[in-house]
Amino acid sequence: MSREVEDLNRRLLRARDAMDRAYAEPLDVRAVAAVAHISDAHFIRSFRAVFGETPHRYLQRRRVERSMFLLRETDRSVTDICFDVGFSSRGTFVRMFREIVGETPSDYRVGHEPMVAPNCFQLAATRPVVAAGVARRSSSFGDATAATAS
């Protein structure tokens, strides 16, 4: 791996970490691209090439993952959880949740009780499954990413 690619990957990881820390806040591409010190368009292209999804999709998935935990472990309303994880409308939240998890937030809550396991096992067990029929490959960081159709 060339030094330039390694440097870009490091900056993209820094940007992804910033997204993970601030997932519940309103984020825009320009702010996150600034963390990586690259232009907006180059950031989107590079992020997708390395992680297999756009920054926007990654952020939505992270928000849904956090909401899955809150739905399982708390008695808070779906609407409260929706706003706590950073969605601006309940309709968008429910649509994204169903698209990523395969069921509505309310149905998910009914079918999943709080987990009694170490945190690392909880994280692995609750990670949303990518839609069926999508081929998987490893990125240069070892993350599973969707292979692009040719």
N, C-alpha and C positions, 0 to 999 in steps of 0.2 A: 504494500500500500504506500503510495507516495506521501510525502510530507504534507502537501496541499490537501489531499483527501482526508488525511488524519486530522488536520487542523479544522477542516469544515465539519467533520463528524463530531469533534469535540464541541464546536460552537453550536451545532444542532442539538447535541445532548444538553448543553447548558440551557438552550431555549425550551426544550421539552421539560426539563426540570422546573423552569420558571412557570410553565403552563401547569405542571402538577401542583406546585405550591399555591398558585392563584386561580385554580379551576373555577371557584365560585364567583370570582369577580368578572366584570365585563372585560373581555380581552379582545384586542383587534390584532390583525396580522402585522400591522406596522410596528406595534409595541413589542411583539414577540420577535419579529425579524430584527429589531434593533438590538435585542439581547445577543443574537447570533452575529451581529455586525454585517448583515447582508441586506440587499434590497428585498422588498416584499415578494416580487415575482420569483426571484431566485430562491428565496426561502421556501416558498410553497413547493416549487419543483424539487428542490433538494430534500426537503422533509419527506415528501411522498416517495422519492426514490430510495431513501434510506429506511424509513419506517413503514412504508407500504400503505399509508393513508395520508390524506391531507391534514394540515394542522387543525382545521375546523372539525373534521370528523374525529380526530384524536381527542380533542377537547370534549366533544359531545360524549364519546365513549367513556372518558374518565368521569364525567359528571354522572352518567348512568351507573357506572360502577359504584360511585360513592352513594348514590341514591339507593342502590340495592342493599348496601349495608344499613343505611338508615331505616329502610322499610322493614328489614328483618329485626333490627335491634332496638327500635324505638316505637312508640305509639303515636308519633307525630302524624299529622294529616298528610296526605299525598300532596296537597297544594303547598303546605309549608315546606316539605322536603324539596319540591320542585324549585321553589325560590331560593332555598338554602344552598342548593348545589349549583345555582347560576343560570337556570333557565328563566326566560322572561315571561313565558306563558305556560299555563297548565296543558293546553292543547299540544304545543310543540313538545313538551316533556313526555306526555303520554305517547305521542306518535314515535318519538325517538326511542323511548323505552321499549315499546312493542317491536320496533324494527331491529333493535340490537339484542334484546333478551328473548323475544318471541311471545311475550304475554304482557298484559297491562300491569301497571304498578300495583293495582289493587289485587289482581289475581296472583301476582308474585308474592305479595305479603301474606295472603291466605295460605299459600303452598310452602312457605319457607319460614321456619322458626329460627330464633336466635341460635347461633352456632356455639358449641362448647369445644373449642379446639385452639391450638396455638395460632396466633395471628398469621403466620406465614402460610399455614394450611387453609385458613379462611380466605386469604387473598387468592390462592390458587383455585380453590373450589368455587369461588363466586365470580371469577372472571367471565364475562360474556363470551359465548361461543360465536364465532364468525358464521355467517349464513352458509348453509349446506351447499356443496357443489363448488365452492371456491377453493382452488388449489392453494397450498401453503408452501412457503419457502422461508429460509432464514435470511435475515438481513446481516449486514456486516457486524451488527451488535448482538447477534444471537436471538433477537426478537423474531417471533413468527410473523410473517407479513404475507398479505395476499399477493399471489403472483399475477402479473398482468397478462391479460389475454392477448394473443398475437393473431 
